[in-house]
Amino acid sequence: MRADDPTLTRFAGIVPVARFANGVLELPSFLRQAAPTPGRRRIYPVHLVLYAFVMGALVGVQRLAHLDWLRGDAVLLRFLRLPAWPVRKVFSRALAGVSDVSLERLQDLLTMLGLRAVSGRKSVVADFDSSAIVAFGEQEGALFGYSGRGRNRRRHHPLVASVAEGRTVFHQKYRDGSAFDAKQVIDFFAESLRRLRQHLPDAKVAYRADSGFWSAKVGDWLLEQDLSFFFALRMHPGVKLMLPTVRFHPADDGEDDLQVGVLDGEALSMDQRIRVTVIRRRIHDRNAPPPGKVIKASPEWRYQAILTNKKDWDPLDVWRFYNDRGDCERVFKTATHGLGMSWLIAHGLRANTVAFLLRLIAFNVDQLFQADAERRATEDGRRVRRHGLLYRQVRLFNCAGRLLKERGRWVLRIARNERLSSLWRFYAPELTSSA
């Protein structure tokens, strides 16, 4: 065994993404503007280190210590324009040293990339969700509280806003582990609306979120801004007491196991412009019940309630529209499993904040890359292939190759495999050659 071949690469498939990020999105230049290198000239400019972190996330490196596995890769060094692969200390200092001004510029870059997918639209749906990033140490800002992996765990509690039409993230707020109150929710909603209005001034905006974001103050703010909204309502005791008074009827398709009803908002001391859509589904299997809450008055049903100011909508349409919020959950699922969004990389809060933001930027880059490949295939009359990030990481980004220089040009050679070649022909037809 001889580990001395500098032409080999483990990440040949990152070339189409790097060319797209460099040429179409101009990501390195935007990162240079967002995080300029202070002081004297350095071997590793800050923006290139941040760019290397983004690309490292795209190929599936989830922890800072694992970035050493990318050292010496011929493709990464050439297309990221690095003299050598940075060591872990360089990454740590670059992430922890990002200033407040640079952090805000990175946030603006995230917004620009996130709303690029919906440019020119006349209406957008903004989905809001929160996540709990569990800390298995004593990282700065990590506090005890509830998380998806159990109670009484230290965690951070970031908020994320995405657009349903593009499935891209346009705003985020990385928070410590404290619970957020109504004022923080309103501030986050207001900043999200400002960013939407800045890029889409004429678009109609609808907000969609789970029950954790709802409160009377939030409802007043949404009505004041004249926004359409769809929020899950927490099944507190007052709501459960009102459910027996709702007149339910089967859904439009005649399915008796799915029934809908309407509860006026004034009955729950809400504004008269708010209506509560109630859905109940019959329980057939106690071991696999449908989503919702059980009330003692009718244990054979599971109940859900959705708040909205669209009183002219059919209750079933309200429920189905709210369920489309599942696309927002895919952002967390993809970013967690594919980009390591749930991993804390350092003790300091600033480094973890920047890493979370860069991973969301990587998520947007990947979404735009896939959309661009689909658009080009449609225009050329080629077969459209729709693959997620996890599929591309395993079958494309992490394919081995050899980077050689032949007749004055660079040639990337990969294994003779028809399925792999078909992926290259779809994502990079201009680079593919059988000669």
Secondary structure, 3 states (H helix, E strand, C coil): CCCCCCCEECCCCHHHHHHHHHHHCCHHHHHHHHCCCCCCCCCCCHHHHHHHHHHHHHCCCCCHHHHHHHCCCHHHHHHCCCCCCCCHHHHHHHHHCCCHHHHHHHHHHHHHHHHHCCCCCCEEEEEEEECCEECCCCCCCCEEEEECCEEEEEEECCEEEEECCCCEEEEEECCCCCCCCHHHHHHHHHHHHHHHHHHCCCCEEEEEECHHHCCHHHHHHHHHCCCEEEEECCCCHHHHHHHHHCCCEECCCCCCCEEEEEEEHHHHCCCCCCEEEEEEEECCCCCCCCCCECCCCCCCEEEEEEEECCCCCCHHHHHHHHHCCHHHHHHHHHHHHHHCCCCCCCCCHHHHHHHHHHHHHHHHHHHHHHHHHHHHHHHHCCCCCCCCHHHHHHHHHCCCEEEEEECCEEEEEECCCHHHHHHHHHHCCCCCCCC
